[in-house]
């Protein structure tokens, strides 16, 4: 026992030194994250329980009154529905098209490098430029796509994609799908290039066709990274408001007004920072719940491999 104690003392001391070194190395990152994330979150939760007057700079503690005001309004539930419609309506086509393009570009096709560069081009274009282009293309007076929509019988005198309450959200979703599909395509393509060719050769020997190879080999491998990138895209789209603001401004008649736009209006138009903070907390909780769901799905996908 004495011999073992003597041998364990240097090891134990070395382990303590390693732990101290590890703590010292990670401490700056922890402090930075506390400053960057924890402190703003604390301010958000604190402000959501107060009635803050921007003119007098005075605050009054109101508890959960701001949350009651937000949840009691019909405009909140309508904005939440439009937010989910925009996020899910953009995410699913992006995932399907991104996966399809990735599978095609993973094959040995002519001018593959050029096609890859061309496909990611929409993601490179600045947001303001993209929105200006589509507003011009679908302009009810000079828009060429609006003109062809009339010629094809899709509309009467004009399509007016971003000016109609029944089409404005569809127009915003179409532009978002065009803009964000390359991001998912890049993530899936990167995973496809790590799959060994031996799996496909063995499947071909067993007589599997292209669909069976995709279903039993390709899809299980790309599913975990696809779920993660879809989670990130969902959070991104749920908080997205610039593309909607640039295309429709939330109109017509609030047909495309989402929760981020409502939060912006409460904070900087109505100057009701307490209510805006309460809305931000609700959005944070909703995204936290969706993140847990996505990670659970990711665990299920990884166990299938």
Buried (B, 14 or more C-beta within 10 A) or exposed (E): EEEEEEEEEEEEEEEEEEEEEEEEEEEEEEEEEEEEEEEEEEEBBEBBBBBBBEEEEEBEEBEEBBBEBBEEEEEBEBBBEBBBBBBBBBBEBBBEBBBEBBBBBBEEEEEEEEBBEEBBEBBEEEEEEBBEEBBEBBBBEEBEBBBEBBEEEEBEEBBBBBBBEEBBBBBBBBBBBBBBBBBBBBBBBEBBEEBEEEBBEEBEEEEBEEEEBBEEBBBBBBBBBBBBBBBBBBBBBBBBBEBBBBBBEBBBEBBBBBBBBBBBBBBEEEEBBBBBBBBBBBBBEBBEEBBEEBEEBBEEBEEEE
